Structures are given as structure tokens and as C-alpha cells.
Amino acid sequence: MAARLPAQAMNFPHFVRIDRERRGGGRHYVIHTHDPKFSLELGPDAEAPDRVGRGIIKRLCVPNSWAGDYGQYGRMIAAAQEFFAASAPDDGPGPRG
């Protein structure tokens, strides 16, 4: 059996989640408010057990200055997806009815 790391408290002080409802579904955004600033538009992952998961990236908006350390940016995007999953409303995004 593989060793598991202990669960760590999630700390996302520089992320903001915006959910916009509209006909045919909603739009879900995660914004990183400090450098490096970026925004993600995410959709819920219908294949995840909770039907939200870490989200499916639909759009990534970054400044031109992001050329360089792609490993750092990959970690930031992964953190944004973790924030998306951790900040999901109790009823979760997706169809209601």
C-alpha cells in the first residue's frame, strides 16, 4: 500500500471565485488577484464523483509577461483548480431542478 500524505488545510488568500448564472448553465471564474495575475474560466467536471471536481479549464487569460517559468505557472493554475473544487457551493454548479 502506498503511503499517503496527511491532508493539509487549504489556504487560498489571493483567489476569488465568481459564479455567473445564465440560461443553459452558468459560468465559473477563478481570479488570482496578486502577481502573477490571471483568470480561469472553468466548467464543472461531469465525470467527477461530485460532478464538479477540479473543473475543466475552458479559458485561461494571462498577461504577456507570462513567458518564462512555465513550471511556476502550472503550479498556480493547479492551485486555482484546487480553489475551485474547495470553494464549490454546497449544491455545486450545474443544472438545478
Buried (B, 14 or more C-beta within 10 A) or exposed (E): EEEEEEEEEEEBEBBEBEEEEEEEEBBBBBBBEEEBBBBBBBBBBEEBEEBBBBBBBEEBEBEEEBEEEEEEBEEBBEBBBBBBBEBBEEEEBBEEE
